Amino acid sequence: MPWDPRQLLIVSDLHLSEGWDERTKRLSRQEDFYFDTSFARFLATQVTNAAQRGSRLRLVIPGDLVDFLQVTSVPPGDSVDGEPIKNRDRRFGLGTSPAHTCWKLRRVVSGHWIFFDALARFVADGHDLVILPGNHDIEWIIPQVQATLIAELTARVPPALRGGIGERVRFLPWFYLEPGLIYIDHGHQYDPLNSFDYFLHPYLPDGRIALPAGSFFVRYLFNQVEFSFPFADNMKPASAFLCWALRRWEGWRKLPQYLRFFRETLEKAGPLDPAWQAELEAKQAERLQALQAETGLPADTLLALKALWVPSAIHHLSKWRLALSFFREAGAGEPLTAYAERIRSLLGVRYVVFGHTHEADLRPLTGAPPRAEYVNSGTWTRVFSENFEERLLKEESEFVYVLVDRVGPKIELLRWRDDLGAGERVRLFQSQK
């Protein structure tokens, strides 16, 4: 039967960090993804179903596949591949340089070997993998990090199956687009706590990445809080977790320590150096020009898409306004559906897909093309809530995937049921009036 490459499979926000430690036989307290075997079964089922339909799959992971921010282990010695390890790295985890990030990626792969074995088999079987950066794994833009993942995947399959793996794994800098059909990006660029002013070239003069405020909250605050409360960042919004924690003695006992880490994040607030900002403007203009050639989009369309990004809170708010933004979740502006409407209008696509919020969603968009739809791909992590009723609703956003059939076309928002070995439709409820 001839293969028809018509199926798109979309999963996002898996947040793999250090995973399983073979030495201690324990999971990292910062780990949010412990469903490696379930994901392997999910992927194998999708491959079997695609083969029965005579289709190949293209797996698109639009951000936060890996949570580099929550890898806190540090190797012994004074350096990693010639990159020095500073006292601050030992306190909070390695930084965002190429050498540090490649070490962190290898650590993630070793702690999630079942997951990466399954991903390697998927690609070796002739299916495509497309990875986009999110706010927790912006480091995918670094060529050495991309090469490290390809090398890790290649090493996990027999030599006879290794040919072509590098060609079937693609890293895109911003979005995935099939003209007239679908636009996919992570969605963090519409959230001021997690947006990058220079997303296509977000570097500091020393080669590290200029992270947004949300990343520092994870690195300096939540990574420390999770030693006491391992699922602190799985409760949304953050203010709900704080209310929960302060009803417990452990939360009050460590409050001074948490306030100190919170203050460390606020110290990062402030504008970029004007000279370096001009350099970043020029570099990002170069990236946009290259992206225009790669996508075939007109320059004015790309600039209109970029104009939708919101300014990064860390460079545009004072320390006190940044603190207030954390408690108000800073994304309390326009919903992602509003940005999806504008993108649909600019590009004329049928589907606009985001991740980032961990809230699965599917709803119609207005205007042309007819029956245009917005989809949020939810998450593969657990989402915790204070009350039982809200927990039941949030369960519908876990283990979510999106399946797109180009014939029709048709889009489905599904939730993997490992107990059934199949997906079922995500149950979405009417909003409260």
N, C-alpha and C positions, 0 to 999 in steps of 0.2 A: 504494500500500500504506500503510495507517495506521501511524503510528509508535507503538511500544510502549516507554515509557521503563523498560526492565527491566534494563539492563546497567550494572553498576558496574565501573569500571576503577580500580585502586589502584596508584600508584607512590609511593615515598618515598625520602628520603635521596639526592637527586641532587647536592647540594652544589655548585651553580653559584657560582663566584666571578668573578674579573675576565675570564677567558677570553682571547680572541684580541685582541691589540692591533694595530689596522690600521697604526699608525705604525711599530712595530718588526717587525711580522710574526712575533711570538713569543707564546707562551702565558705567563701569569703562573706563577711557580714555586710559588705556593700553589694553583694550579688542580687540582681533582680530577676535573672533568667535561669530557671532550673528545670527547663522542659526540653532538654536536648533530645532525649529519646522520643518524646512526643513529636517534636519538630521533624526528626528523621522519618518517623512513620508518615507524618503529614506530607512531606516532600515525596516520599516513595509512592504514596497514593496518588498524588497529582501527576506524577510521571506515568503511572499505570493508566490512569484515566485519559491522559493525553494520547498515549499510544493507542488506546481503543478508539479514539476519535480520529486517529491519523494526524495528530498535531504535534508540533514541537512547542515547548514552553519558553517564554522569556520571563524570568523572575526579576522583578524590579524591586529593589529595597531602597525606598526614598528617605534615608536618614535614620540615624541612631541604631544601626545594626550593632555597633560596638559602643560601649560607654567608656571611652578612654579616661574620662574624668574620675571614674570610680576604681581605677586600677591604682592601688596605693602601695603595693609591695615594691621594694627597691632591691636591686641585685647587690651582692657584696662587692667590695672594692670601691675605688674612687672615681671610676668612670665607666661609661658604656660606649664601646666602639670609639674611644677617644673623646667622647663628650663628658665633661666633668659632672659628677654628682655632688650637688651642694647640700648644705645642712637643711635648707628649706625643702629640697627634694625628698630628703629622708623623713621630714616631718609631714609632708602632704602628698608625696608621690612624685614621680618623675614629671617633667614638663612636656612641652609640645615640639621640641626639636626633632629632626628626623631620627637621630639615633635613639633618643629616649622613647619616641613613639613606636619605633619598630620593636624595641624590647617589650613594650607593653602589649603590642599586638601578638607577639609570640607567646607571651604569658596568657593572654586570652585564649589563643588557639589551644594551648596545652591544657587549660582548664575546661575547655568545651570541645574536646576532640571528637566526641560523637556528632556534635552539630557540624563541625567542619569536615568530617569524613562524609557526612550526608551531602553537604554542599559540593564537595569535590566529585562525588559520584554523579550528582546531578549535571554538573558541567561536562564531566567526562563522557556522559551518555549523549552528548550533542545538544544540550539545552543551553540557553544564554543566561548570563547573570549580569545585571546592571546595578551599580551601586552609586547612590547620591549621598553627599555629605549632609548631616544634620548638625544641630548645635552641640550634641554630645560626641560627634565623630567628624568634626570639621577636618581632622588630620588626614582624611582620605584624599585631600587635595595634594598631599606631598607625594611626589613620584616614588620615593624610596619605600613609603608605606604601601603603596599600590603594588610595587614589585614584591614586597615581603608576603602579602596575601597570596599573590599568584604562585609564588614559590611554595608556600605552605600547602595550597590546594594541590599543586602538581605532585608534591611529594607524597600525597595521601592516596594516590591511585597507582595501579600497576604500570610499569614502563610502557607497555603496549597501548595504554589509553591516555598517555600524557600529551600526545600531539594535539595542538589546537586549543588547549585550555587557555593559554594567554590571549588568543584571539576571541574567545567566547566570554571573557570577563572584561567588562567595560566600566570605567569610572567617569561619571559626568560631573561637571563642576557646579551645576545649579539645578537644571530641570531636565526631565525626559519629555520629549514631544513627538507625537505622530500627527502631522498636520491633518486637521479636520476631524480627528478622532479623540485624542487624549493629551492632556497636559498633566504632569506629575512633578511636584516638588515637596520638600519636607514641610514647609509652612512656618518655620521659625522666623523668617525675615519679616513677618507681619506682627511680631511679638517683641516689644521694645526691650524686655529683659533678656531676650535671647538672640536678637538680631545683630548682625555684623555690618558696620558701615561700609566695609570694603570686603564683602563676602567673597569676591573672586580673587582677591589678593590680600588676605587679612594678616599681614606680617608686621612684626616689630623690627626695628633696625638690626637687632641681634639675631634675627632669623626665627625667633619664636612666634607663635600666633597670638594676635591681640584678641583675647577671649571676651565675650560679653558678660554682663553682670551675673546672669543665671549660672554660667559655668563656674564663676568664683563662689557663688553661694553653695554649689555642690561640692567644690574642692575644699573650701575652708570651713563650711558649716555642716552640711548634711553628711559628708563622709565621717565627720567626728560624731555627730548625733547618732549615726547608725551603729556605732559600737554599743550603744545602749538600746536603741530602737531600730532594728535592722531594716524596717520597711518605712522609715520616716518619709522618704521622697516618693513613696507610692500612694500617699494620701493626698488628694487634691481637693481644695487648694492648700497651700502650705500653712495658711492661717488655721485651717481645720486641724492639722496635725499639732500645731503649737497649743491650741486649746485642749486637745486630747492629752498631750504630754504634761501640761501644767496641772492636770488633775492627778498626777502621780508623783510620789516622793522623788523618784529618780530624776524626773524632769526639773524639779525645784533644786535638787542637790547639785545638778550640773549646770544650772542656769548661768552662773557667772562665766563658766568656761564657754558656753554657747554664745554668750554676749560678746566675749572676746573674739571668737571666730567671726561673728557677724560684723564686728568692727573692722576686722582685717579685710573683709570684702569691700566695705564702704571706702576704705582707703584707696581702693583701685579706681574710684570715680575721678573723672577729670578729662579735659580735652586732650587730644593728641597734639604732639609738637607740630606747629604749622608747617615747618619745612618738610617733615616726614609725611604729613598729610598731603602735601602737594605731590610728593613722590608716589604715594598710594593712589591718588587720583589718576596720575599718568599710567601707572601699572594696570589699574582696573580698566582704563580706557583701552589699553592693549588687549586685555582679556575679552572685553566686549567685542572688539573688532574680530578677534579669532573666533569667538562664539558665533558671530554673524556669518562667517564663512562656513562653520561647521553645521549650523542649523538651517541656513538659507533664509533666515528671517531678515527683513529689512532693518536697517539701523534704527529708524524711528520706532519700530515696534519693540525692539529690544530695550531701548531707552524708556519706553512707556511701561514695560514690564518692571524694569529696575526702579522706576519712579514710585511703584507701589510699596517698596521696602520702607519700613518705618525706621527712624533714627535710633541708633543703639543707646539705651538708657545710660550706659556706663560713661559715655563721652558727652552726653547732652543734658544730664541732670546733676544737680548738686548732691552731696552725700545724703542730706536729709530727705530730699525728694526721692532719691534712690531707695532709701529705707522704706519710705511710704509706699513706693511702687511694689516692693517685695510683699508687703502685707495686703496690698490691693490686687496683687497678681499682675500688675502692669499690662496684661493683655486684655484689660477690661474695656478696650476701645471697640473698634469694629470687629464683628465676628468674622471667621474665615470665609463664611459664605459670601460676604460682601466682596472680598478679594477674588473669590472664585467667579463671581458675576463679572467683574471687570476683566479678568483673564479670558473668560469665555467670549466677552465682547471684543477684546483685542485680537484673539486668535481664531475665533469661529470654531472651537473644538466642541465635541459632543460631551466630553467628560473632563472634569477638573478634580484631581485627587491630591489631598494633603494628608499628612500624618500629624506628628508633634503633640497634639492635645491629649492623646490617649482616649479620645471620646469618639467611638464609631458613629458614623452618620452617613445618611444617603437621603438627598432631597432634590427636587427639581429646581432648575435654574430658569429664569425668564428669558424671553427673546429667542433669537435664532442662534444655532440651529434648533429645530423643534426637538422637544424631549431631552434637552440638555440637562445634565445632572452633576451635582457636587457629591463627592464621596470622601469621607475620612476613614482611613484604614485602621484606626484604633491602635491596639498594642498587643504584644505577646507577653506582657508582664501582668502581675496581679495589681489590681487597683483597690485600695482599702478605703473604707468609709466608717463614719462614726455610728451609723444606725443601720439596722437590718434592711429596711426598705430601700435605702439608697444603695446598699451593697448589691441587692438583687438587680437593680438597674445597671450598675456599673459592670457587673459580670458580663453583660452583653458586649462590652468593649474589649474583652480579653480574647486572645487567640484568634484574632480576626484576620481575614485575608480578603482580597478583592480578586475576582476572576473576570476578565474581559474577553469576550468572543468577538472577533472582528466581523464575523458573519452576523448580520442583523443590523447594526451591532447590538451587543447586549452586555450589561455590567451587573455583577452580583456581589453583594456584600454578605460574606459568610463567616461563620464561626466554627473553627475546627473542634469537633467532638472526638477526643481520643478514645473515649469509651465506645463510640460507635464506629470509629474508623472512617468517618465521613464528615462533611461539613453540613451545617444547617443555616438557614437564613437568620441573620441577626434581627432580633426583635426590637424594633424602635418604637418608642411611645410618643404620643402627642405631648408637646410642651405644656407646662402649666400655664393657665391663663391668669 
